[in-house]
């Protein structure tokens, strides 16, 4: 089925029903200059007059990039919005905001602040960089009246995509606090991610595959719910005969602590090439690996293909809800048409592809 491209002016009517039902949007970029902040600004503008809660897990809104000195887009804010940022980045004009909350003390940035915007302007966002601090900040934004939360991500970081997922919340209090969250991921993908067209497409399709991985199931379906509930989330562990065994040693994968013919290995942290190759050399590869989210899968494309060809499954504790994929044509040497990129990805995508700068939308057949 050919791609459906909606003309300029119709894009917001297609996107708004899809994202307005989500109470939180988390923006993640797959590379530098992927258009993440541009997407953040564009989707913020779809909710005029609403008390949006805005923050960032990185540093956004500066005039020039700290690494390559390229110009960066500002973060426009409007009356009624609530902003979580650090004291160091307060605007000089205090007439544009009211201070509502103040807590903590970052060693570089000072205390965290929640501001209510009273006049249009631009702000620099620098929110908490750890998930526990960020969840506290989001909770404070909610208590100050934010009806929606939009979180801009950091360069090459996907850890925050499961900010509100149940496996990421370690206590009953946290689960109660965030049980209402219906969160969508806005994934920004740019031409700068690949130096060649084949590499760009291959890496992009790989990310789409990771976001479609199945959630954890056991070979014994009747025991699935209990086995999933019993996973020791704070430890690496293996499953054998319906029993999870924790592996607390830092170098457990090099110490033959795992018996042969293991059904499942649960990874608390990153799933890397070195980790996989060590287990393969020790002849301790399981039938399947389980990780919390796609963000933890850091395998190279080559290792991923080797793993799949060996019949080893990878499953997620909880699949993040991918809401949109935004496309950016910019590349320092070889810009890529977003139309061309959309045509390559659309047959494999289950969500709309969007070029927010040209306001074009491509819808998959089942969307």
N, C-alpha and C positions, 0 to 999 in steps of 0.2 A: 504494500500500500504506500503511495507517495506521501512525503511529508506534507503536513498541513501548516502553512505559514499564515499567520494572521496579520493583517495590515496594521500599520502604525495607527494608534488611537484605540485599537480594540484590545490591546494586550492587558490593560488593567482589569477589564471586565472578565477576561479569562482567568487571570491569576487570583483576583480578590476572593472569589468563592472557595478557592482551593486552600488559601492560607488564612483566611479570616476565622476558620473553624479551629485553628491551632492557637493555643494560648501562649506559646513561646516559639520563637524562631532562633535557630543557632546557625550562624554563618561560618563556613569553613572554606578555606582556599587550599588548593592542591599544590600551588607553587607561588612564587613571588609574581606580582603583576598579573594575577588571575582575574582581577576585577571584583574581588570580594567586597571591598569598601564601597565601590560604586553600586553593587547590588544591595548592600546594606542601606545606603541612602535612598535608592529607588523604591525599595519595599517599605521603608519607613514612611515615605511620602504617600503611600496608599491608604494611610490611616490618619488623615488630617483631623485635628481637633480632639484626638483621643489621648488619654494619659498613658502614652507608651513609656515603658521602662527601658532605657537604653544603657548599655555598658559594653565593655570589651575585655577579652582575656589577654589582649596585647596592648599595643599603643597605637592609637589611630587619631587622625586629624591633624598631624603635624604637616607643615608646608612642604618639607622635602624628606625623602627617605633617608634613614640614618645609615644605610649600607651603600646605596648607589647614587644618592643625592638626586634621584628623579623626583619631579613634582608629584605630590600626592593629593587626592581629593580631600577637601575639608569635610567635617561632619556638621551639616546644618541642623539646628534644633529650633523648635517652635513652642510658643506658649502652651502650657499644660503638660508638656512632656517632663518625665522624670529621668534624671541622668545620674548614674553612678560613676564617679571618677575619683582621681586622687587630688589632694590639696595643691600639689605642686603645679597642676595644670589648670588651676582656676583662671578664668579670664580676668583681665584687669578691670573691666567694667562690671562692678558689682550690681549695677541697676538691672541686669538682664536675668537675674535668678534669685531665688530664696533658698537658703540653706535649711534643710529639713533634718538631716541625720549626720553624725560624725562618729567614727569609731576606728580602732586599730591604729597602726603606725608603721607603714612600709618604710624600710631603711632608706630607700631612695626617694620615694614619692610622697612620704608623709601619710597622714590619716586618710581613710576612705570617706567620701562625702556623697550624700544624696542631695541633688539640687532640683528644685522645681523651676522650670524655665518660665520667665515672665515676659521675655521679648525675643524676637527672632535674632539669630546670630549663629556663630560657629563655635563649637567646643572641641577640645581635645579629650579623647577618652583613654583612660588608662585604668582598667579595673583589676581586680585580684587575679593572680596568675595560677593559683592552686584551686582545684575543684571545690574543696571544702570551704575556702574563703569566698569563692564565687557563689556557691549555694547560699551562704549567709547573706551576701550582698543582694542576691535576687529575692530572698525572703524579706529583706528590709525594703526593697523597692515595692514589693507587693503590699507590705504593711503601710507604706506611704501613699498607696492608692493606684499603683500601676495596674492596668487591666490586661496589658500584654507585655511580654518581655522579648526584646530583640538583643542578641548577644553577638557582637562582632568577634571573630576569631583571630588567631595569631598565625604568622607565617609557618606553613608546613605542619601545623598542629591540628590533629583530629581528636585529641583526648577529650575535648569538651563536648563532643557530639552526643555522649551518653550522660550528660550532666544530670538529667532527671530520671534516668532509667533505674528500675528497682535494683538490679545487681550493683549499681554504683553507690547506692545509699546504704550505709553500713548499720544504721540504727532504726528502730521502729519510729522514733521521733522524726527522723529525716523523711522516712517513707510517708508518714502522716502529713508532713509539711508539704510534700510535693506530689501527693497522690493525684491531685487535680491536673497536673501538668500534662497537656497534650502537645508534644513538642515536635516540630518539623525541622529537618536539616536543609539548609540552602547551600548547595555545594557549588563552588565557583571553579571552573576549569578553563584555563587559558592556553593559547597557542605557545606561550613561553615555557610550558611544561615539557615540551619535547623539541629537540633540535632538528628532528626530521619528521616528516608527515607520518611515515609508518610507526615511528616510536610514539608520537603523540596519540595516534589512534589506539595502539596496543595498550599503552598505559591507561588511557581513558576507559577502554572496555574492561580492563582488569579491575578498576575501581568500581565500575557498575556491577561486575560479578561479585565483588566482596560485599556490596550492599544488598545483594540478593541471596546470600548464603542462608541455608535453613537454620532454624533454631534447634537447640539440643534435643535429641531424642535418643533413647537407649534401644538396644535390640529387643529388650523386653518391654513392650509398650505398656503393659499393665503397671510397670514400676516407674514410668517416666516422671510423673509428678513428684513422687517422693525422692527419686534420685536427683532431680533438678533442685529441689528444695534443700537437699542435704549437701550440696556442693560447698566445701569450705572456701568461701570467697576470698579470704585473706591469705590463702596459701596455695602454692602449686600442689596438685594432687593427682592420683591416678585411681581409676575405677576398676575393680576386679571382683566378680561375683557379687554384684550389687552393693559393694562396700567401698567408700572413698577412703583412701589413705593419704594423709598429708605428707608433703616432702619439704620440710622447713630448711634444709641445708642450702646455703647459697649456691653450691656447685653440685646440686643433687643429680643433674643430668649427666655429670661426668663420673659419678660414683657408683653406677650400676645399682641404684636403690630401687629401680623399677624392674619388676619381674618381666620375663619375656611374654609375648602374646597378650599384652594388656589391651583391654577394650578401649579405654578412654584416658587421655591425659588432659587435665584442665590446667590452663596457663593463666596465672594471675597477671603477669606482665606481658612483655612484647614477645611475639613469635618471629624469630629472626633466622637467617640462613645458618649462622653458627650453631644455634640451638638445634635446628633440624639435622644438620650434618653430623653433629656429635651423637645424637640419638641413633642416626642411621649407622654410624661407624660402630656403635656399641650393640647394634642389633636389638634395639629397644623401641622401635617405632610402634605406635599403637594403631588400632583400627581407625581411630578418629582423634582429632584434637578439638578442644572446646576453648574458646576465648570469649571475653565479655562482649567485644564489639569489633567491627572492621578496623578501627583505629589501631588495634594491637597487632594486626597482621603486617609485618614489615619485611616479608620475604621478597626476594628479587623475582622478577618475572620468570627467570629460568628455573629457580628452585620451586616456584609455585607449580610450574608445568610438570616437573619431576614428581612432586608430591601427588598431583592428580593422576598422573600416568601410573603411579604405584597403587592406586585404588584407596588412598588414605583420604578420609573425609575431614572437612573442617566445618564446624558448626559454631553458632553464636548463642550466648545465653539470652540475649535479647536483640532483635534487629532494630536499629534506629529507623525512624520514619523519614525517608528521603522525600522531600516535598517538591523541590525544584532543582534543576541544574542550570546555572548561568554560564554563558560562553563569552569569552573575550578574545578578540582577534590579535591582540598586541604580541609582537615578538621583536626583539631588537634587530634581527636581520631578515626574518622570513615571516611576515604577518600571514595569518590564515583566515580566510573568509569564514565567518560563523555559519553561513549557509552550508558550506562544504563540510564543516565539522558536524553540524546538526544532521546532515544526511548520512554521515558515517555512523553516528551514534544512535539515531532515533530507533532503528529496528531492535536495539538491545535495551532501550530505556523504558521504564514503566512510569516515568514522570515527565512533565513538560520540560523542554529545553528553551532557554530564554536568552536573548541578547538585550540587556536592559538599556544599552546605549542607543541602539537603533529601534528599540521597542518592537522586537519581533519575537514570536512565540511559535515553537514547533511542538505539536501534540502527538504523542504515540497513539497507535491504533486503539489500544485498550484504555486510554485515559478518559 
